[in-house]
Structure formats: structure tokens, C-alpha cells
Amino acid sequence: EQTARAKGVDLVRVEDGFVRSVGLGSDLVPPLSVIVDRTGIHYDPSRPSDLERLLNEETFSAATLERAAHLRATIVEARISKYGAGSEPTAPAPSKANRTKRIVLVPGQVEDDMSVLLGGQGLASNLELLRRARKLEPDAEIWWRPHPDVDAGHRKGAVDDAAAMEHADRSVRGGSMSDLLDQVDALHTLTSLSGFEALLRGCDVTCHGVPFYAGWGLTRDLGVVPDRRARKLSLDELVAGVLLLYPRYLDPVTGLPCPAETLIARVAQGEAENRLGWVQPVRQFQGRIMRRIRAIGGGRP
């Protein structure tokens, strides 16, 4: 960044989109959507971004909001999250009408991820996030969800199961994020995209950091949201900016650029296969080796 500024060269940041692929990025599954931001980047609340400008200034037409509502309904019905479509949960929770406790999901994050370092308000520990969630939700049933990249052995942020269970009632692994979000009442997060996905499904969302979806009147914000976010948005206005206007999408069937609806339909219909599928087993084997090394070394990378 300093070199670009010194040479007078425009700096453009490129990042994964919010519906990324069927499979993990850490397994080297290539993305089917990307973000190209010429102002900043969505996960850095210290400066403006193209997304923040969109959400602050865009006049969303009735047609755009209708598209957003339809896209949101399709994503929820098809159980789609960042890494593909879900399946029926193996251990469903009791229906909301029959519950005696509110169920709160706390998803783990990669502790050295840029969204955590830039938007975490100084908090980067998954264990501390769990502790804070329990303090704020003393009567809830708390579900702890380790981050899949961390569980795969690729990234930093592992929490010892015994330590996690001091604050959580249940540890949930496997399945997709969409499966879990359909079962819970609320979510506590630092900056995870799962908070946005929870909003799509009508969950209460508490943000301990400042993710891109905080500060628009749809979340409980514990972090210091920048004054630049001065507008209150409806859920479909947020969806329109975040999913329709900000990212760029690739049709996995034709290999051509496409609107969000096309990619969502491909994922829902099982037509978004990993085009570099031979790499994934190699990367998964590498993750298993790294987990063993960390276990032998007492958790050190």
C-alpha cells in the first residue's frame, strides 16, 4: 500500500465473495464470486469501502428490492451459505415453540484473519468471545461451532474442547452453517459472515466487533461503529447492496460472468462442482498432518 501510494498507482483490493464456492477456500477450492473494491475493503471499518458507500448512498429501486427479497428466499430455502448448500441436520433442535431455552450459536473464526485483526475491536480470541457470549446470555443454551478452516488444520484459532465446554453447552462440527442457522434463535459473533447469513434467516445477531453488516439498524452492536454508517436499512436493502451490487459472479457451467441469481441457482441445483477437484484431497491430507504436528507441539503452529 505504501509503495503504491509513493508511486501514485491506484490500489484495488480483491477478496472472496460472500457466496464463494462449494468447498473451503483453505482446501484450494477456487472462488465463484469475488469482490473488487477501489476505495477500501468491506472488512476494514477504519476506512470507507465501496460497499459502505453503496449501503449509505444507493437509492434501491422497487425492482432491485424485489430481486433481493427473492434471492434471500432462495438462499434460505436451498440452505445456501458461503461454502455451498447444506443438507438436513443430523441432530435437529426442538422446534422454537417447544423450547425451554433460547439457543445461541457462537461461531469460531480464524484468529489472524484480516477481518478479525481490523474489525475485532482488539478482540481476537475465540475462547474470549465464548466467555463474553455466556456472560451476556446466562440462561441460554450456547452452541459452539469451531471454524472449519481451523478444524481442517490450516489456520489459527483452535480452542481446546474442555475449555470451550466451560462456557458452551454443545460443540457442533460437520454439516453446513445454513443447517445450524435454521435451528438457532440467535448468534454472537466478532466479524463472521455467519452473522449476515443469520440475518437472512431471521435470527437475532449480536456483533462484538464491527463487521460490514453492523451499524445499519439490523444488529445489536457492542463494538464502536463508525459514524459514517449513518443510515438505517431494511434487510432487503442490505441484501441488495451486499449480494446484488457489490460482488462479481462466475457461472460455473459456462465460465462467464453472471448475476447473483445464476450462481445461487447453480449451487442450489448441484451444478457448482469444484473445477480443480484433484487439489482438494491433497490439501485435506496436508491439514491432517498439520493438526498432528500441532497436537504433538502442544498447539504451537
HELIX and SHEET records of a PDB file:
HELIX    1   1 GLN A    2  LYS A    7  1                                   6    
HELIX    2   2 GLY A   25  ASP A   27  5                                   3    
HELIX    3   3 ASP A   50  GLU A   57  1                                   8    
HELIX    4   4 ALA A   62  GLU A   77  1                                  16    
HELIX    5   5 LYS A   96  ASN A   98  5                                   3    
HELIX    6   6 MET A  114  GLY A  119  1                                   6    
HELIX    7   7 ASN A  126  LEU A  136  1                                  11    
HELIX    8   8 PRO A  148  ASP A  151  1                                   4    
HELIX    9   9 ASP A  161  ALA A  164  1                                   4    
HELIX   10  10 MET A  177  LEU A  181  1                                   5    
HELIX   11  11 SER A  194  LEU A  200  1                                   7    
HELIX   12  12 LEU A  235  VAL A  239  1                                   5    
HELIX   13  13 ALA A  240  LEU A  245  3                                   6    
HELIX   14  14 ALA A  260  ALA A  268  1                                   9    
HELIX   15  15 VAL A  279  ILE A  296  1                                  18    
SHEET    1   A 4 ARG A  13  ASP A  16  0                                        
SHEET    2   A 4 SER A  33  ASP A  37 -1                                        
SHEET    3   A 4 PRO A 247  LEU A 250 -1                                        
SHEET    4   A 4 PRO A 257  CYS A 258 -1                                        
SHEET    1   B 2 ILE A  80  SER A  81  0                                        
SHEET    2   B 2 GLY A  84  ALA A  85 -1                                        
SHEET    1   C 6 ARG A 170  SER A 171  0                                        
SHEET    2   C 6 GLU A 141  ARG A 145  1                                        
SHEET    3   C 6 ILE A 103  PRO A 107  1                                        
SHEET    4   C 6 ALA A 186  THR A 189  1                                        
SHEET    5   C 6 ASP A 204  CYS A 207  1                                        
SHEET    6   C 6 ARG A 220  ASP A 221  1                                        
END                                                                             
